Amino acid sequence: MSDSVFYIMIDIFVTICGIYIIAQYIFMVTTKELRKNMLLPKEIPIERCTDQKGYIKAMGTKQLIFGIAATACGLISLMQDLLGAYNMYVSMAAMVIFIVLSLWYGRESKKAISKFWN
């Protein structure tokens, strides 16, 4: 039982993170500005961004894709846990997709930071 509670908590966390990423995307695109609590390393000061609009254009869609994928993967796993309809292949696919997109987003973010920060 304790294992399933742990998995449910992880799935809820991933889902909430995905929703947060999507919310940050919406804020970033609608206001055309960056915020301190968005998906940037803490040591990267937003004030030193040389082209905020360029960064938003470069990373906006990528951030949305990552947020949707995180939300979907979290919800898929959560539904399997709560409904007891565990399918190893679905679970593994969701995990692999999440990990691959996390690595992809991290790499793309590093490239954008090196391009738009001095």
Backbone atoms as SQL, in Angstrom:
CREATE TABLE atoms (id INTEGER PRIMARY KEY, chain TEXT, resi INTEGER, resn TEXT, atom TEXT, x REAL, y REAL, z REAL);
INSERT INTO atoms VALUES
  (1, 'A', 1, 'MET', 'N', 0.821, -1.200, 0.000),
  (2, 'A', 1, 'MET', 'CA', 0.000, 0.000, 0.000),
  (3, 'A', 1, 'MET', 'C', 0.860, 1.256, 0.000),
  (4, 'A', 2, 'SER', 'N', 1.942, 1.260, 0.772),
  (5, 'A', 2, 'SER', 'CA', 2.769, 2.462, 0.856),
  (6, 'A', 2, 'SER', 'C', 3.439, 2.775, -0.479),
  (7, 'A', 3, 'ASP', 'N', 3.763, 1.740, -1.256),
  (8, 'A', 3, 'ASP', 'CA', 4.335, 1.983, -2.579),
  (9, 'A', 3, 'ASP', 'C', 3.340, 2.701, -3.481),
  (10, 'A', 4, 'SER', 'N', 2.085, 2.282, -3.451),
  (11, 'A', 4, 'SER', 'CA', 1.090, 2.904, -4.319),
  (12, 'A', 4, 'SER', 'C', 0.839, 4.351, -3.910),
  (13, 'A', 5, 'VAL', 'N', 0.874, 4.651, -2.614),
  (14, 'A', 5, 'VAL', 'CA', 0.705, 6.029, -2.155),
  (15, 'A', 5, 'VAL', 'C', 1.869, 6.884, -2.639),
  (16, 'A', 6, 'PHE', 'N', 3.078, 6.341, -2.592),
  (17, 'A', 6, 'PHE', 'CA', 4.249, 7.062, -3.078),
  (18, 'A', 6, 'PHE', 'C', 4.109, 7.347, -4.574),
  (19, 'A', 7, 'TYR', 'N', 3.700, 6.349, -5.352),
  (20, 'A', 7, 'TYR', 'CA', 3.525, 6.537, -6.797),
  (21, 'A', 7, 'TYR', 'C', 2.434, 7.549, -7.102),
  (22, 'A', 8, 'ILE', 'N', 1.369, 7.515, -6.345),
  (23, 'A', 8, 'ILE', 'CA', 0.289, 8.487, -6.532),
  (24, 'A', 8, 'ILE', 'C', 0.802, 9.899, -6.246),
  (25, 'A', 9, 'MET', 'N', 1.593, 10.055, -5.191),
  (26, 'A', 9, 'MET', 'CA', 2.146, 11.377, -4.866),
  (27, 'A', 9, 'MET', 'C', 3.070, 11.870, -5.972),
  (28, 'A', 10, 'ILE', 'N', 3.908, 10.994, -6.513),
  (29, 'A', 10, 'ILE', 'CA', 4.802, 11.377, -7.615),
  (30, 'A', 10, 'ILE', 'C', 3.984, 11.778, -8.834),
  (31, 'A', 11, 'ASP', 'N', 2.947, 11.005, -9.156),
  (32, 'A', 11, 'ASP', 'CA', 2.109, 11.318, -10.318),
  (33, 'A', 11, 'ASP', 'C', 1.392, 12.655, -10.146),
  (34, 'A', 12, 'ILE', 'N', 0.907, 12.921, -8.945),
  (35, 'A', 12, 'ILE', 'CA', 0.271, 14.210, -8.672),
  (36, 'A', 12, 'ILE', 'C', 1.288, 15.340, -8.824),
  (37, 'A', 13, 'PHE', 'N', 2.485, 15.132, -8.316),
  (38, 'A', 13, 'PHE', 'CA', 3.540, 16.148, -8.424),
  (39, 'A', 13, 'PHE', 'C', 3.870, 16.437, -9.887),
  (40, 'A', 14, 'VAL', 'N', 4.044, 15.404, -10.699),
  (41, 'A', 14, 'VAL', 'CA', 4.362, 15.597, -12.121),
  (42, 'A', 14, 'VAL', 'C', 3.216, 16.319, -12.825),
  (43, 'A', 15, 'THR', 'N', 1.984, 15.950, -12.515),
  (44, 'A', 15, 'THR', 'CA', 0.822, 16.602, -13.125),
  (45, 'A', 15, 'THR', 'C', 0.768, 18.082, -12.754),
  (46, 'A', 16, 'ILE', 'N', 0.964, 18.389, -11.482),
  (47, 'A', 16, 'ILE', 'CA', 0.937, 19.786, -11.036),
  (48, 'A', 16, 'ILE', 'C', 2.078, 20.576, -11.676),
  (49, 'A', 17, 'CYS', 'N', 3.243, 19.966, -11.788),
  (50, 'A', 17, 'CYS', 'CA', 4.367, 20.642, -12.446),
  (51, 'A', 17, 'CYS', 'C', 4.036, 20.931, -13.906),
  (52, 'A', 18, 'GLY', 'N', 3.406, 19.985, -14.576),
  (53, 'A', 18, 'GLY', 'CA', 3.006, 20.202, -15.964),
  (54, 'A', 18, 'GLY', 'C', 2.030, 21.355, -16.100),
  (55, 'A', 19, 'ILE', 'N', 1.060, 21.412, -15.203),
  (56, 'A', 19, 'ILE', 'CA', 0.085, 22.511, -15.217),
  (57, 'A', 19, 'ILE', 'C', 0.787, 23.841, -14.940),
  (58, 'A', 20, 'TYR', 'N', 1.743, 23.843, -14.016),
  (59, 'A', 20, 'TYR', 'CA', 2.517, 25.053, -13.704),
  (60, 'A', 20, 'TYR', 'C', 3.306, 25.514, -14.929),
  (61, 'A', 21, 'ILE', 'N', 3.907, 24.576, -15.646),
  (62, 'A', 21, 'ILE', 'CA', 4.680, 24.919, -16.841),
  (63, 'A', 21, 'ILE', 'C', 3.769, 25.544, -17.898),
  (64, 'A', 22, 'ILE', 'N', 2.589, 24.987, -18.066),
  (65, 'A', 22, 'ILE', 'CA', 1.630, 25.543, -19.023),
  (66, 'A', 22, 'ILE', 'C', 1.195, 26.939, -18.585),
  (67, 'A', 23, 'ALA', 'N', 0.945, 27.127, -17.295),
  (68, 'A', 23, 'ALA', 'CA', 0.552, 28.445, -16.776),
  (69, 'A', 23, 'ALA', 'C', 1.666, 29.468, -17.003),
  (70, 'A', 24, 'GLN', 'N', 2.913, 29.056, -16.789),
  (71, 'A', 24, 'GLN', 'CA', 4.036, 29.960, -17.035),
  (72, 'A', 24, 'GLN', 'C', 4.137, 30.314, -18.517),
  (73, 'A', 25, 'TYR', 'N', 3.876, 29.355, -19.375),
  (74, 'A', 25, 'TYR', 'CA', 3.856, 29.619, -20.821),
  (75, 'A', 25, 'TYR', 'C', 2.783, 30.656, -21.152),
  (76, 'A', 26, 'ILE', 'N', 1.578, 30.456, -20.626),
  (77, 'A', 26, 'ILE', 'CA', 0.485, 31.389, -20.907),
  (78, 'A', 26, 'ILE', 'C', 0.851, 32.787, -20.424),
  (79, 'A', 27, 'PHE', 'N', 1.396, 32.883, -19.217),
  (80, 'A', 27, 'PHE', 'CA', 1.796, 34.195, -18.698),
  (81, 'A', 27, 'PHE', 'C', 2.873, 34.818, -19.586),
  (82, 'A', 28, 'MET', 'N', 3.867, 34.023, -19.951),
  (83, 'A', 28, 'MET', 'CA', 4.985, 34.519, -20.745),
  (84, 'A', 28, 'MET', 'C', 4.517, 35.031, -22.110),
  (85, 'A', 29, 'VAL', 'N', 3.617, 34.308, -22.737),
  (86, 'A', 29, 'VAL', 'CA', 3.165, 34.680, -24.075),
  (87, 'A', 29, 'VAL', 'C', 2.193, 35.857, -24.035),
  (88, 'A', 30, 'THR', 'N', 1.335, 35.902, -23.029),
  (89, 'A', 30, 'THR', 'CA', 0.354, 36.989, -22.980),
  (90, 'A', 30, 'THR', 'C', 0.957, 38.314, -22.525),
  (91, 'A', 31, 'THR', 'N', 1.914, 38.276, -21.601),
  (92, 'A', 31, 'THR', 'CA', 2.500, 39.525, -21.114),
  (93, 'A', 31, 'THR', 'C', 3.767, 39.918, -21.864),
  (94, 'A', 32, 'LYS', 'N', 4.329, 38.982, -22.610),
  (95, 'A', 32, 'LYS', 'CA', 5.575, 39.212, -23.362),
  (96, 'A', 32, 'LYS', 'C', 6.737, 39.589, -22.441),
  (97, 'A', 33, 'GLU', 'N', 6.739, 39.025, -21.230),
  (98, 'A', 33, 'GLU', 'CA', 7.843, 39.263, -20.307),
  (99, 'A', 33, 'GLU', 'C', 8.158, 37.999, -19.520),
  (100, 'A', 34, 'LEU', 'N', 9.353, 37.963, -18.968),
  (101, 'A', 34, 'LEU', 'CA', 9.809, 36.828, -18.181),
  (102, 'A', 34, 'LEU', 'C', 9.627, 37.137, -16.697),
  (103, 'A', 35, 'ARG', 'N', 9.414, 36.082, -15.899),
  (104, 'A', 35, 'ARG', 'CA', 9.274, 36.234, -14.453),
  (105, 'A', 35, 'ARG', 'C', 10.354, 35.425, -13.755),
  (106, 'A', 36, 'LYS', 'N', 10.648, 35.809, -12.523),
  (107, 'A', 36, 'LYS', 'CA', 11.703, 35.137, -11.763),
  (108, 'A', 36, 'LYS', 'C', 11.380, 33.684, -11.463),
  (109, 'A', 37, 'ASN', 'N', 10.120, 33.338, -11.312),
  (110, 'A', 37, 'ASN', 'CA', 9.772, 31.973, -10.934),
  (111, 'A', 37, 'ASN', 'C', 9.431, 31.085, -12.133),
  (112, 'A', 38, 'MET', 'N', 9.933, 31.450, -13.300),
  (113, 'A', 38, 'MET', 'CA', 9.698, 30.586, -14.450),
  (114, 'A', 38, 'MET', 'C', 10.798, 29.546, -14.564),
  (115, 'A', 39, 'LEU', 'N', 10.833, 28.813, -15.622),
  (116, 'A', 39, 'LEU', 'CA', 11.753, 27.682, -15.762),
  (117, 'A', 39, 'LEU', 'C', 13.152, 28.125, -16.179),
  (118, 'A', 40, 'LEU', 'N', 13.819, 28.794, -15.278),
  (119, 'A', 40, 'LEU', 'CA', 15.203, 29.212, -15.494),
  (120, 'A', 40, 'LEU', 'C', 16.012, 28.856, -14.251),
  (121, 'A', 41, 'PRO', 'N', 17.288, 28.541, -14.421),
  (122, 'A', 41, 'PRO', 'CA', 18.124, 28.304, -13.239),
  (123, 'A', 41, 'PRO', 'C', 18.167, 29.556, -12.357),
  (124, 'A', 42, 'LYS', 'N', 18.291, 29.365, -11.060),
  (125, 'A', 42, 'LYS', 'CA', 18.287, 30.496, -10.115),
  (126, 'A', 42, 'LYS', 'C', 19.431, 31.470, -10.363),
  (127, 'A', 43, 'GLU', 'N', 20.548, 30.969, -10.862),
  (128, 'A', 43, 'GLU', 'CA', 21.704, 31.849, -11.062),
  (129, 'A', 43, 'GLU', 'C', 21.607, 32.688, -12.345),
  (130, 'A', 44, 'ILE', 'N', 20.525, 32.554, -13.093),
  (131, 'A', 44, 'ILE', 'CA', 20.332, 33.329, -14.323),
  (132, 'A', 44, 'ILE', 'C', 19.428, 34.519, -14.007),
  (133, 'A', 45, 'PRO', 'N', 19.999, 35.733, -13.925),
  (134, 'A', 45, 'PRO', 'CA', 19.166, 36.906, -13.632),
  (135, 'A', 45, 'PRO', 'C', 18.366, 37.329, -14.871),
  (136, 'A', 46, 'ILE', 'N', 17.072, 37.461, -14.711),
  (137, 'A', 46, 'ILE', 'CA', 16.203, 37.826, -15.834),
  (138, 'A', 46, 'ILE', 'C', 16.561, 39.201, -16.381),
  (139, 'A', 47, 'GLU', 'N', 17.026, 40.094, -15.504),
  (140, 'A', 47, 'GLU', 'CA', 17.362, 41.454, -15.939),
  (141, 'A', 47, 'GLU', 'C', 18.473, 41.474, -16.991),
  (142, 'A', 48, 'ARG', 'N', 19.285, 40.441, -17.021),
  (143, 'A', 48, 'ARG', 'CA', 20.418, 40.420, -17.957),
  (144, 'A', 48, 'ARG', 'C', 20.077, 39.779, -19.296),
  (145, 'A', 49, 'CYS', 'N', 18.820, 39.448, -19.495),
  (146, 'A', 49, 'CYS', 'CA', 18.391, 38.892, -20.783),
  (147, 'A', 49, 'CYS', 'C', 18.488, 39.993, -21.830),
  (148, 'A', 50, 'THR', 'N', 19.184, 39.710, -22.914),
  (149, 'A', 50, 'THR', 'CA', 19.395, 40.723, -23.948),
  (150, 'A', 50, 'THR', 'C', 18.196, 40.874, -24.876),
  (151, 'A', 51, 'ASP', 'N', 17.354, 39.851, -24.979),
  (152, 'A', 51, 'ASP', 'CA', 16.199, 39.896, -25.883),
  (153, 'A', 51, 'ASP', 'C', 15.088, 38.999, -25.332),
  (154, 'A', 52, 'GLN', 'N', 14.247, 39.567, -24.477),
  (155, 'A', 52, 'GLN', 'CA', 13.184, 38.763, -23.867),
  (156, 'A', 52, 'GLN', 'C', 12.199, 38.245, -24.911),
  (157, 'A', 53, 'LYS', 'N', 11.843, 39.086, -25.870),
  (158, 'A', 53, 'LYS', 'CA', 10.896, 38.648, -26.905),
  (159, 'A', 53, 'LYS', 'C', 11.488, 37.521, -27.750),
  (160, 'A', 54, 'GLY', 'N', 12.781, 37.597, -28.019),
  (161, 'A', 54, 'GLY', 'CA', 13.446, 36.531, -28.768),
  (162, 'A', 54, 'GLY', 'C', 13.470, 35.231, -27.984),
  (163, 'A', 55, 'TYR', 'N', 13.733, 35.322, -26.687),
  (164, 'A', 55, 'TYR', 'CA', 13.730, 34.129, -25.842),
  (165, 'A', 55, 'TYR', 'C', 12.334, 33.516, -25.795),
  (166, 'A', 56, 'ILE', 'N', 11.328, 34.363, -25.640),
  (167, 'A', 56, 'ILE', 'CA', 9.951, 33.870, -25.590),
  (168, 'A', 56, 'ILE', 'C', 9.585, 33.184, -26.900),
  (169, 'A', 57, 'LYS', 'N', 9.994, 33.775, -28.005),
  (170, 'A', 57, 'LYS', 'CA', 9.713, 33.174, -29.312),
  (171, 'A', 57, 'LYS', 'C', 10.453, 31.843, -29.471),
  (172, 'A', 58, 'ALA', 'N', 11.686, 31.789, -29.002),
  (173, 'A', 58, 'ALA', 'CA', 12.493, 30.575, -29.145),
  (174, 'A', 58, 'ALA', 'C', 12.016, 29.456, -28.237),
  (175, 'A', 59, 'MET', 'N', 11.571, 29.788, -27.033),
  (176, 'A', 59, 'MET', 'CA', 11.253, 28.756, -26.045),
  (177, 'A', 59, 'MET', 'C', 9.761, 28.564, -25.787),
  (178, 'A', 60, 'GLY', 'N', 8.922, 29.459, -26.236),
  (179, 'A', 60, 'GLY', 'CA', 7.495, 29.387, -25.918),
  (180, 'A', 60, 'GLY', 'C', 6.844, 28.072, -26.294),
  (181, 'A', 61, 'THR', 'N', 6.926, 27.713, -27.550),
  (182, 'A', 61, 'THR', 'CA', 6.293, 26.476, -28.013),
  (183, 'A', 61, 'THR', 'C', 6.928, 25.257, -27.357),
  (184, 'A', 62, 'LYS', 'N', 8.234, 25.290, -27.169),
  (185, 'A', 62, 'LYS', 'CA', 8.928, 24.173, -26.526),
  (186, 'A', 62, 'LYS', 'C', 8.457, 24.010, -25.092),
  (187, 'A', 63, 'GLN', 'N', 8.253, 25.124, -24.411),
  (188, 'A', 63, 'GLN', 'CA', 7.767, 25.072, -23.033),
  (189, 'A', 63, 'GLN', 'C', 6.338, 24.516, -22.990),
  (190, 'A', 64, 'LEU', 'N', 5.512, 24.929, -23.938),
  (191, 'A', 64, 'LEU', 'CA', 4.144, 24.423, -23.987),
  (192, 'A', 64, 'LEU', 'C', 4.131, 22.916, -24.239),
  (193, 'A', 65, 'ILE', 'N', 4.941, 22.450, -25.174),
  (194, 'A', 65, 'ILE', 'CA', 5.028, 21.012, -25.464),
  (195, 'A', 65, 'ILE', 'C', 5.455, 20.249, -24.215),
  (196, 'A', 66, 'PHE', 'N', 6.469, 20.756, -23.531),
  (197, 'A', 66, 'PHE', 'CA', 6.954, 20.094, -22.316),
  (198, 'A', 66, 'PHE', 'C', 5.876, 20.075, -21.239),
  (199, 'A', 67, 'GLY', 'N', 5.167, 21.177, -21.070),
  (200, 'A', 67, 'GLY', 'CA', 4.111, 21.248, -20.064),
  (201, 'A', 67, 'GLY', 'C', 2.957, 20.301, -20.359),
  (202, 'A', 68, 'ILE', 'N', 2.541, 20.239, -21.604),
  (203, 'A', 68, 'ILE', 'CA', 1.460, 19.329, -21.991),
  (204, 'A', 68, 'ILE', 'C', 1.895, 17.881, -21.784),
  (205, 'A', 69, 'ALA', 'N', 3.124, 17.572, -22.184),
  (206, 'A', 69, 'ALA', 'CA', 3.628, 16.203, -22.030),
  (207, 'A', 69, 'ALA', 'C', 3.723, 15.814, -20.558),
  (208, 'A', 70, 'ALA', 'N', 4.218, 16.710, -19.722),
  (209, 'A', 70, 'ALA', 'CA', 4.328, 16.410, -18.291),
  (210, 'A', 70, 'ALA', 'C', 2.949, 16.192, -17.681),
  (211, 'A', 71, 'THR', 'N', 2.005, 17.046, -18.028),
  (212, 'A', 71, 'THR', 'CA', 0.645, 16.902, -17.518),
  (213, 'A', 71, 'THR', 'C', 0.029, 15.582, -17.973),
  (214, 'A', 72, 'ALA', 'N', 0.168, 15.281, -19.257),
  (215, 'A', 72, 'ALA', 'CA', -0.409, 14.047, -19.796),
  (216, 'A', 72, 'ALA', 'C', 0.231, 12.810, -19.171),
  (217, 'A', 73, 'CYS', 'N', 1.545, 12.806, -19.071),
  (218, 'A', 73, 'CYS', 'CA', 2.231, 11.649, -18.473),
  (219, 'A', 73, 'CYS', 'C', 1.835, 11.463, -17.016),
  (220, 'A', 74, 'GLY', 'N', 1.749, 12.554, -16.278),
  (221, 'A', 74, 'GLY', 'CA', 1.329, 12.471, -14.879),
  (222, 'A', 74, 'GLY', 'C', -0.096, 11.963, -14.740),
  (223, 'A', 75, 'LEU', 'N', -0.990, 12.472, -15.585),
  (224, 'A', 75, 'LEU', 'CA', -2.388, 12.044, -15.512),
  (225, 'A', 75, 'LEU', 'C', -2.560, 10.587, -15.925),
  (226, 'A', 76, 'ILE', 'N', -1.836, 10.168, -16.955),
  (227, 'A', 76, 'ILE', 'CA', -1.913, 8.768, -17.397),
  (228, 'A', 76, 'ILE', 'C', -1.486, 7.844, -16.260),
  (229, 'A', 77, 'SER', 'N', -0.366, 8.155, -15.647),
  (230, 'A', 77, 'SER', 'CA', 0.123, 7.323, -14.541),
  (231, 'A', 77, 'SER', 'C', -0.810, 7.385, -13.333),
  (232, 'A', 78, 'LEU', 'N', -1.329, 8.568, -13.053),
  (233, 'A', 78, 'LEU', 'CA', -2.244, 8.731, -11.923),
  (234, 'A', 78, 'LEU', 'C', -3.519, 7.913, -12.132),
  (235, 'A', 79, 'MET', 'N', -4.067, 7.957, -13.329),
  (236, 'A', 79, 'MET', 'CA', -5.275, 7.188, -13.617),
  (237, 'A', 79, 'MET', 'C', -5.023, 5.687, -13.475),
  (238, 'A', 80, 'GLN', 'N', -3.865, 5.250, -13.924),
  (239, 'A', 80, 'GLN', 'CA', -3.537, 3.830, -13.773),
  (240, 'A', 80, 'GLN', 'C', -3.459, 3.451, -12.295),
  (241, 'A', 81, 'ASP', 'N', -2.842, 4.310, -11.500),
  (242, 'A', 81, 'ASP', 'CA', -2.719, 4.029, -10.066),
  (243, 'A', 81, 'ASP', 'C', -4.079, 4.012, -9.372),
  (244, 'A', 82, 'LEU', 'N', -4.895, 5.012, -9.670),
  (245, 'A', 82, 'LEU', 'CA', -6.174, 5.143, -8.970),
  (246, 'A', 82, 'LEU', 'C', -7.208, 4.118, -9.425),
  (247, 'A', 83, 'LEU', 'N', -7.190, 3.782, -10.701),
  (248, 'A', 83, 'LEU', 'CA', -8.178, 2.842, -11.226),
  (249, 'A', 83, 'LEU', 'C', -7.729, 1.391, -11.118),
  (250, 'A', 84, 'GLY', 'N', -6.471, 1.195, -10.783),
  (251, 'A', 84, 'GLY', 'CA', -5.966, -0.168, -10.687),
  (252, 'A', 84, 'GLY', 'C', -5.845, -0.847, -12.041),
  (253, 'A', 85, 'ALA', 'N', -5.830, -0.069, -13.089),
  (254, 'A', 85, 'ALA', 'CA', -5.741, -0.609, -14.447),
  (255, 'A', 85, 'ALA', 'C', -4.312, -0.463, -14.954),
  (256, 'A', 86, 'TYR', 'N', -3.376, -1.003, -14.209),
  (257, 'A', 86, 'TYR', 'CA', -1.967, -0.848, -14.538),
  (258, 'A', 86, 'TYR', 'C', -1.617, -1.634, -15.803),
  (259, 'A', 87, 'ASN', 'N', -0.980, -0.939, -16.741),
  (260, 'A', 87, 'ASN', 'CA', -0.475, -1.558, -17.955),
  (261, 'A', 87, 'ASN', 'C', 0.996, -1.182, -18.048),
  (262, 'A', 88, 'MET', 'N', 1.864, -2.161, -17.987),
  (263, 'A', 88, 'MET', 'CA', 3.302, -1.897, -17.960),
  (264, 'A', 88, 'MET', 'C', 3.755, -1.104, -19.184),
  (265, 'A', 89, 'TYR', 'N', 3.215, -1.419, -20.355),
  (266, 'A', 89, 'TYR', 'CA', 3.651, -0.753, -21.577),
  (267, 'A', 89, 'TYR', 'C', 3.229, 0.718, -21.598),
  (268, 'A', 90, 'VAL', 'N', 2.039, 0.991, -21.152),
  (269, 'A', 90, 'VAL', 'CA', 1.564, 2.377, -21.095),
  (270, 'A', 90, 'VAL', 'C', 2.383, 3.153, -20.076),
  (271, 'A', 91, 'SER', 'N', 2.613, 2.544, -18.931),
  (272, 'A', 91, 'SER', 'CA', 3.389, 3.190, -17.880),
  (273, 'A', 91, 'SER', 'C', 4.822, 3.480, -18.337),
  (274, 'A', 92, 'MET', 'N', 5.449, 2.508, -18.951),
  (275, 'A', 92, 'MET', 'CA', 6.824, 2.698, -19.443),
  (276, 'A', 92, 'MET', 'C', 6.880, 3.740, -20.550),
  (277, 'A', 93, 'ALA', 'N', 5.903, 3.729, -21.449),
  (278, 'A', 93, 'ALA', 'CA', 5.866, 4.723, -22.523),
  (279, 'A', 93, 'ALA', 'C', 5.735, 6.131, -21.952),
  (280, 'A', 94, 'ALA', 'N', 4.852, 6.301, -20.974),
  (281, 'A', 94, 'ALA', 'CA', 4.677, 7.612, -20.345),
  (282, 'A', 94, 'ALA', 'C', 5.967, 8.060, -19.671),
  (283, 'A', 95, 'MET', 'N', 6.637, 7.132, -18.980),
  (284, 'A', 95, 'MET', 'CA', 7.881, 7.471, -18.289),
  (285, 'A', 95, 'MET', 'C', 8.982, 7.841, -19.288),
  (286, 'A', 96, 'VAL', 'N', 9.119, 7.068, -20.344),
  (287, 'A', 96, 'VAL', 'CA', 10.151, 7.340, -21.352),
  (288, 'A', 96, 'VAL', 'C', 9.884, 8.674, -22.039),
  (289, 'A', 97, 'ILE', 'N', 8.635, 8.926, -22.401),
  (290, 'A', 97, 'ILE', 'CA', 8.290, 10.201, -23.050),
  (291, 'A', 97, 'ILE', 'C', 8.623, 11.370, -22.122),
  (292, 'A', 98, 'PHE', 'N', 8.270, 11.250, -20.853),
  (293, 'A', 98, 'PHE', 'CA', 8.552, 12.326, -19.899),
  (294, 'A', 98, 'PHE', 'C', 10.053, 12.562, -19.752),
  (295, 'A', 99, 'ILE', 'N', 10.822, 11.499, -19.608),
  (296, 'A', 99, 'ILE', 'CA', 12.276, 11.634, -19.435),
  (297, 'A', 99, 'ILE', 'C', 12.922, 12.219, -20.692),
  (298, 'A', 100, 'VAL', 'N', 12.546, 11.720, -21.853),
  (299, 'A', 100, 'VAL', 'CA', 13.119, 12.220, -23.109),
  (300, 'A', 100, 'VAL', 'C', 12.789, 13.698, -23.294),
  (301, 'A', 101, 'LEU', 'N', 11.540, 14.073, -23.056),
  (302, 'A', 101, 'LEU', 'CA', 11.169, 15.485, -23.218),
  (303, 'A', 101, 'LEU', 'C', 11.795, 16.373, -22.150),
  (304, 'A', 102, 'SER', 'N', 12.018, 15.845, -20.959),
  (305, 'A', 102, 'SER', 'CA', 12.716, 16.615, -19.927),
  (306, 'A', 102, 'SER', 'C', 14.151, 16.913, -20.362),
  (307, 'A', 103, 'LEU', 'N', 14.826, 15.908, -20.871),
  (308, 'A', 103, 'LEU', 'CA', 16.195, 16.100, -21.358),
  (309, 'A', 103, 'LEU', 'C', 16.221, 17.045, -22.546),
  (310, 'A', 104, 'TRP', 'N', 15.270, 16.890, -23.464),
  (311, 'A', 104, 'TRP', 'CA', 15.178, 17.768, -24.635),
  (312, 'A', 104, 'TRP', 'C', 14.948, 19.211, -24.210),
  (313, 'A', 105, 'TYR', 'N', 14.002, 19.429, -23.300),
  (314, 'A', 105, 'TYR', 'CA', 13.713, 20.787, -22.857),
  (315, 'A', 105, 'TYR', 'C', 14.922, 21.401, -22.152),
  (316, 'A', 106, 'GLY', 'N', 15.586, 20.625, -21.335),
  (317, 'A', 106, 'GLY', 'CA', 16.783, 21.123, -20.650),
  (318, 'A', 106, 'GLY', 'C', 17.863, 21.549, -21.627),
  (319, 'A', 107, 'ARG', 'N', 18.088, 20.732, -22.668),
  (320, 'A', 107, 'ARG', 'CA', 19.090, 21.072, -23.681),
  (321, 'A', 107, 'ARG', 'C', 18.687, 22.335, -24.447),
  (322, 'A', 108, 'GLU', 'N', 17.426, 22.417, -24.848),
  (323, 'A', 108, 'GLU', 'CA', 16.954, 23.590, -25.588),
  (324, 'A', 108, 'GLU', 'C', 17.011, 24.851, -24.723),
  (325, 'A', 109, 'SER', 'N', 16.713, 24.703, -23.448),
  (326, 'A', 109, 'SER', 'CA', 16.772, 25.833, -22.528),
  (327, 'A', 109, 'SER', 'C', 18.209, 26.338, -22.383),
  (328, 'A', 110, 'LYS', 'N', 19.156, 25.412, -22.245),
  (329, 'A', 110, 'LYS', 'CA', 20.568, 25.814, -22.155),
  (330, 'A', 110, 'LYS', 'C', 21.015, 26.561, -23.400),
  (331, 'A', 111, 'LYS', 'N', 20.611, 26.075, -24.575),
  (332, 'A', 111, 'LYS', 'CA', 20.968, 26.760, -25.832),
  (333, 'A', 111, 'LYS', 'C', 20.383, 28.158, -25.872),
  (334, 'A', 112, 'ALA', 'N', 19.125, 28.293, -25.469),
  (335, 'A', 112, 'ALA', 'CA', 18.461, 29.614, -25.499),
  (336, 'A', 112, 'ALA', 'C', 19.104, 30.557, -24.488),
  (337, 'A', 113, 'ILE', 'N', 19.472, 30.048, -23.315),
  (338, 'A', 113, 'ILE', 'CA', 20.106, 30.889, -22.312),
  (339, 'A', 113, 'ILE', 'C', 21.433, 31.402, -22.817),
  (340, 'A', 114, 'SER', 'N', 22.231, 30.531, -23.449),
  (341, 'A', 114, 'SER', 'CA', 23.513, 30.982, -23.958),
  (342, 'A', 114, 'SER', 'C', 23.342, 31.980, -25.106),
  (343, 'A', 115, 'LYS', 'N', 22.235, 31.924, -25.798),
  (344, 'A', 115, 'LYS', 'CA', 22.001, 32.847, -26.912),
  (345, 'A', 115, 'LYS', 'C', 21.436, 34.203, -26.442),
  (346, 'A', 116, 'PHE', 'N', 20.573, 34.192, -25.439),
  (347, 'A', 116, 'PHE', 'CA', 19.853, 35.417, -25.068),
  (348, 'A', 116, 'PHE', 'C', 20.338, 36.069, -23.776),
  (349, 'A', 117, 'TRP', 'N', 21.319, 35.502, -23.106),
  (350, 'A', 117, 'TRP', 'CA', 21.893, 36.127, -21.914),
  (351, 'A', 117, 'TRP', 'C', 23.359, 36.421, -22.175),
  (352, 'A', 118, 'ASN', 'N', 23.850, 37.533, -21.635),
  (353, 'A', 118, 'ASN', 'CA', 25.268, 37.862, -21.840),
  (354, 'A', 118, 'ASN', 'C', 26.104, 37.480, -20.648);
